C-alpha cells in the first residue's frame, strides 16, 4: 500500500512539474504585435495594422493578423422558412 501511494505521489509530482502552454494569441482584437527579444510575446490589443505599426516603430517587433479573431464573433446564418 505504501508503494502504491508513493508511486501516485511521484506521478502527480512529475506531471505537475511539466510546463503548460497558454494560447499565444488573444481573441479580442484583429491585429497582434509580435515582439522579439529575450522574451518573445504577442500583444493583441490593436484594431488596425497602422495603429500596430505606430507601436512597433523602433522596436524589434512585427504586426500580424490575429488568426483567432476571424471566426471569434461570427453570427449564425439566418434561415428563412417557406419564403422562396
NORWO-V325935 format. One record per residue. N is the residue number from 1. RES is the residue in one letter. SS is DSSP state (2 for helix, 1 for strand, 0 for the rest). Layout:
n=N res=RES ss=SS
n=N res=RES ss=SS
//
This chain:
n=1 res=X ss=0
n=2 res=X ss=2
n=3 res=X ss=2
n=4 res=X ss=2
n=5 res=X ss=2
n=6 res=X ss=2
n=7 res=X ss=2
n=8 res=X ss=2
n=9 res=X ss=2
n=10 res=X ss=2
n=11 res=X ss=2
n=12 res=X ss=2
n=13 res=X ss=2
n=14 res=X ss=2
n=15 res=X ss=2
n=16 res=X ss=2
n=17 res=X ss=2
n=18 res=X ss=0
n=19 res=X ss=0
n=20 res=X ss=0
n=21 res=X ss=0
n=22 res=X ss=0
n=23 res=X ss=0
n=24 res=X ss=0
n=25 res=X ss=0
n=26 res=X ss=0
n=27 res=X ss=0
n=28 res=X ss=0
n=29 res=X ss=0
n=30 res=X ss=0
n=31 res=X ss=1
n=32 res=X ss=1
n=33 res=X ss=1
n=34 res=X ss=1
n=35 res=X ss=1
n=36 res=X ss=0
n=37 res=X ss=0
n=38 res=X ss=0
n=39 res=X ss=0
n=40 res=X ss=0
n=41 res=X ss=1
n=42 res=X ss=1
n=43 res=X ss=1
n=44 res=X ss=1
n=45 res=X ss=1
n=46 res=X ss=1
n=47 res=X ss=0
n=48 res=X ss=0
n=49 res=X ss=2
n=50 res=X ss=2
n=51 res=X ss=2
n=52 res=X ss=2
n=53 res=X ss=2
n=54 res=X ss=2
n=55 res=X ss=2
n=56 res=X ss=2
n=57 res=X ss=0
n=58 res=X ss=0
n=59 res=X ss=0
n=60 res=X ss=0
n=61 res=X ss=1
n=62 res=X ss=1
n=63 res=X ss=1
n=64 res=X ss=1
n=65 res=X ss=1
n=66 res=X ss=0
n=67 res=X ss=0
n=68 res=X ss=0
n=69 res=X ss=0
n=70 res=X ss=0
n=71 res=X ss=0
n=72 res=X ss=0
n=73 res=X ss=0
n=74 res=X ss=0
n=75 res=X ss=0
n=76 res=X ss=0
n=77 res=X ss=0
n=78 res=X ss=0
n=79 res=X ss=0
n=80 res=X ss=0
n=81 res=X ss=0
n=82 res=X ss=0
n=83 res=X ss=0
n=84 res=X ss=0
//
